[in-house]
Amino acid sequence: MIVKLAILSGLLLALFLLPVGQSPLLAQESTDVRGQVANGTEGAEIPGDLNMLMLITGADGVLSGTGQTTPDAQGRFVFEDVPVRDGDAYTISVDHLGVFYGTTLDRSGLSEGIEVTVFETTRDASIIEFERQVMVIAAVDKGEQRVSVIEFVRINNPTDRTLMPDLTNIDQISFLRFALPPDPAELTVQSDLPGGDIVSIGTGFALTSPVVPGGHSIDFSYTFPFNEETLSYRQSLPQGAEIYQVLVPDTFVDIDVPSLERIDLVNIQGASYRAFEARDIPPGPGLQLEITGLPLPGVWTRFSNSVAGGKFWQVAIPSALGATLAAMLLWGMIRGYSPASALATGSPALITVDPAERAAVVRAVADLDRRYQEGSVPEKEYRVQRQELMARVLNPGEEVHLVGEDPE
């Protein structure tokens, strides 16, 4: 029994000592992978502090091996004894000035001369060319009054330097910027650029991803609301655009984009789109985009949506409260009613309220009600402030200050 345990222990030890990818019955095939690092920026030398990295990923997407090596003075490198398996993917990369450059190969590509090109960097975003930007109206929710959009952008870096974003330098724009319609939501961004962040700026967003020389694709989707049949806003194009298009599904027969030129229909995966286009837009403010014919819901649906939104409480409440206050004042004139403060001071029975003062109180009450509805004002504080505001109208002789108002 002791002999059997010793044999088993020895076998387990041998299994753990085998290199990754090998089995006790069949040695894993391996090879040396050779390549060359080059600097693609004219006049620049091959950096002397590079560290090459290899990641091996199996057909199931699981990382199965790694390797590191350092190039020589001429940029030549070699990964020794790399395990070779069908279906594996081999990614060779190098970090230069904070940007990763590399290539991904299959088994057949390991025997070829591998070249990895690095570039020096620039902070000047004006080098980037926007070849085409296409806005596709994917769906229109008539009941919710919301449009779903996908935008496809094709850019090109024609230089021999990588654009390296720097958000700390306010004197020079060094990142890609994209404009969005008013009040966008559900923004999702995808691209083939190296990793970076999405930063909200002004009326859109910016990407902090480096842009290496060559062509790249950026796609982003979002939704935006509409309250009228026509939506008009400034489509900023800081880097300009050779072609800017809006595509509208042919099923939305009433939707039009009169601010752009109508061109031939476009067919995408069997669906027909009406196309509107502008060309050779210079860098700067872009163009005024107008979308007309947006479908509006019925009267009752629109009323329900407006009640659920904040604008109802900013518009309807002042109107209703103003009418209520006017009715109260009229009742006081008819009945000869005098507030207690007026009687105590011997003031006349009829108290008049300055219209401008009443309008200010109405707006303040409306704003207070809105903030209470949104949960930003506690109920106790809300009731106290509302009583004070009402007293401002009903008891004008008292010194009651509006919320946020300077007592002086």
N, C-alpha and C positions, 0 to 999 in steps of 0.2 A: 504493500500500500504506500509506503514511504517512497519507494522507487517511482511509482506512478505519479505521485504528487510532484516529485522533483522534475520528471520529464515534462509534466504539464506546466510547471512554473517556468521552465526553460523555454518552452514554446511560446508562452505569453510574453516573456521578456524579449524574445526574438521579434515578435509581432510589433511591440512598441518601439523597438530600435530600427525598424525598417523605415526608409524615407517615405514621405507622403506620396501616395499614388502607387506604391508597390504592394504586392501580395507575397505570401510565403512560397507560392508555387510558381509565380511568373514575374520576373523583374519588369518594372515599368520602363518603357522606352523613354529615353531622354535625349536632349540635344543642346548644343551651345547656340545661343541667340546673339547675333552680332548686329551692330548698327552704328550710325553716325549722327551726332548732333551738329546742326548748322545754325548760324545766326542769319535770319532773313532780312535784317535791317542793313541797308547799304553802309559800308564802312565800319560796321560794328564787329568786334571780335567775339570768339566763342568764350562764354563765361568760364572762369576757372573753378567755380565752387558748386558745380551742378551735382545733383544726386538723382540718379535714375531709379525709377520704381516700376516693378512689374506686378500686376494683379492677374491671377488666373481664376476664371469663373467657369464653373461647370455648366452643362446644358440645362440644369435645373435652376440656374441663377445663383447658386450658392458659391461663395468664395472658397476655393480649394487650395490656393497656394499664393505665396508672395515672394518677391526677390528684390534685392537692391544691388546697385553697382555704381561706380564713379567713372566718368569718361576720362581719357587721357588728355594731354595738351592739345591734340589735334581733334578732339571731340569723339574719338572712337570708344565704343563701349561693348561689353560682352556680359551676358548672363549665362553662367555655366550650369550644366546639368539640369536644364529645364524639363520637367516631365511633359510628355506629349500624349494627348488623348484626343480621339475624335469627339467633336462636339464642344470642346473647351474653347473659350475666348481668352485672348492674351492682350491685356492693355498695358502699353508701355508709355510712361509719362514722366515729365520733369517740371519742376517749379522754377520759374525764372521771374524775378521781380514781382512775386505775388500772383502770377498767372500760371496755370497748368497748361502745358502743351503735350500732345501725345497722339497715339494712334492705337486702334484695336484691330487685332489680326485673328484669323483662325489658324488651324494647324498648318495649312499649306503656305501661309505667309511667313512662317518662322524661318524658312530656308532662304528667303530673299533678303537683299540688302535693305535694312530698315533705316529710314532717315526721319529724325524728329527735328523740326525747325522751331526755334524760339525767336522772339522779336523784342526789340526795345519798346518802350512805352511813350505815350503822349497823353496830355490832358485836354487836348483840343477836340471837342465833340463835333466841330464843323467839318471834320474830314469825312464823317459818315454820310453816305448817300442813301436817301429813301427812294428806292426805285419804284415801289408800288405799295399803296395802302388801300385796302378794300374793306369797307364796312358792309356787312351782310345783315339785313334784318331777318332774324331767324324766326321770330314769333311775335304776335301782338295779342296781349290779353285785354280784351275789350272791357270785361267786367272790372278788372283791377286797374285798368288804364295804365298798363305797363308794357314796355317794348323790350324784347330780348335781342341782343346784338352779339355778333362775333366779328372781330376785326382781324384781318390777316395783313401782316406787314413784312415786306421784303427789303432788307437793307444791305449795303455793301460798304466794306472798308477797303478802298482801292490803294491804300498806302502800304508801306512796309513797317508800320508801327502799330502796336496794340493800343486802343483807347482804354486808358485806366481811369475809372471814375474817381473823383475826389469831391465829396460833399462838403468838405470844410472850407474850400476856396470859393468864396462868393463872387470873386472878381472874374472867374472864368467858368463857363458851363462845360462840364466834363462828363456828362451822363446823358443817356437817351431820355427824352420826355414825350409824353403822349397825352393828348387832351381827351376829355370825356364830356358827355352832355351834362346838364344840370342834375344834381341829386342822383348820381349813379349808385348802384348797389351790386352785391354779389360778384365782385371783380375777381377773375381768375386769369393768370398769366402763364403762358408756356413759351419756351424758346429753346434753340439749340446753342445758346450762349453758355459760357461757364457760369457757375453758381453766383448768385448775387441776391440783393434784396429788392423788394418793391416798396417805394417810398411815396407817400401821398404828398403832392405839391399843388398848390393853387387849384386849378380846375381839372386836374388829371393826376398822373402818377409818373414816377421816374424809375428807371432800372439802373442798379449799381453794378451790373455785370460787365466785365471787360469785353471788348469787342476786338477780336483778333482779325488780321487781314483776311479778306474774302467775303463771300456772301453768307447771310444768315436770315433765319425766319423767326418771327415773333407773332404769336397768336394770343389774343385776349378776348374774354367774353364778359358781359355785364348786362345789367338791366337799368332802365331809367323810366320815370313816370311821365305822363302827359295829362294835362288838364283841358286842353283845347284841341281842336282839329289840326292846328298848325303849331309846330315846335321850331323855334329859330334860336340858334346859338352860334358862338364863334368857335370854329374848328381850328384850333391853333396848330400850326405846323412849324415848329421852331427850326427844324432842319430842312424845311421845304419838302416837296414830293414831285417826282417826275410824272406819276400818275396817281390820282386819288379818285376812287370810285365808291358809289353806294349801290348795292344790289337789293332789289325789293322782290319778294316772291310774286309771281304773276297772279297768285290767288288774291292778293290785296290790290284789287283793281283801282281803288280810289287813292291809294298812297302815291304821292308824287314828290320829286325833289327838283323844284323849278330853279334852284340856285346853281344846278349843274347841267351840263349838256346831255341830252338823251342820246344813247348809242344803241347798237344792236342788242337783241336779247342774248343772255348768257345761260348756258345749260350746265348745271352742276349735278352730277349723279342722277340724271333723269328729271331733275326739277328745273323749271324755267324761271329765270329772273329778269326783270327789267333793270337795265343798267344806266347809271348816270355818272358822268365823268368830268373831271377837270385835269388839265395837263400843265406841266412846267410851272408849278407853283414855287415861287422863290422862298428862301428862308425868311421867316418873320411871323406876322400875326395869322397867316393862313387864309381862311375864307369863311364867309358867313354862310353856314349851312342851314337850309330851310326844308323841313319835311312837312308836307301838307296831306290832308285827307285821312288823318288818323281816326279810326272808328271810335265814336263815343257811345257809352252805354245809355240805356233809357233814363228818363227823368228820375224815377224812384231809385235806381241803382246809383246814379250820380249823387243824389241827396244822401243816401246811406254812406257812400264812400266819403263824402265831404264831412259828415258828422263824425266819422271815425278818425278823420285826420285833424291835425292841429289847426289848419287854416279856418275851419268852421268856428272854432272857439275864439279866434281872433277877429272874425268878421261878424258872425251871427250874434254872439253875446253882446258886443257893444251896441248893436242895433236894438236888440231886445231890451237890454238894460236902459238904454236911452229912452225907449218908448215907455218903459215902466216908470222911470223918474219923471218924465213929462206928465204922465197920467196922475202921479202922486201930487205933483205941483198944481195941476189943474184942479184936482179934488180939494186941495188946501185952499185954493182961491174961492171955490164955490162954497165950501163949508166954513170958511173963516178960521181954519186950523192954524195954530201957532205952536212951534216947538217949545218945549219947556224952557230952554235957555233964553228964548226970546221973551217969554212972559216974565221970567225972573228979572230981566234987565229993563223991563218996561218998553221993549221994542214994539213996533207996530205989529198988528196981527199977521200981516202978510209979509213973508220973507221971500225975497227974490234971490235967485242963484245966477251968477254970471255964466252965460253959455260956454265960454272958453274953459272956465273952471269945471263945469259939469263934464265937458268933453274929456278933459284931462283925467278926471276920476273914472269915467267910463273906460278909458283905455287902460288905466291902472288895474281896475277890477278884472277886465278881460285878461290881462297878462297874468294876474294872480290866479285866476281860475284855470288858465292854461297850465301854469307851473304846478298847481295842485293836482290837476288831472294827470300830469306826467310823473307825479310822485316826488318832485323836487322840493315841495313845501309840506311840512308836517301838518296834520289836520288841526291841531290846537293853534299853531301859529297862523294857519290859513284863516280860521274863523275870527281871530283877533284882528288881523290885518283887514279883513273884509268889513268888519264892523266899523273900524276906524275910517275906511274909505267911504262907506255909506254915510257916516256921520259928517264927513266933509261936505256932502251935499245937503243933508237934512239939517245940519247944525253949522252953518257957515261961520258963525261967530266964534267957534272953538278952533284952537290951533292944533290941527291934526295933520301930520306930515305923511305924504305918500311914501310908499316903500322905495328906498333908494334916493329919496329927495333930500337935498341939503336943507337942514332946518333954517339956515339963515337965508 
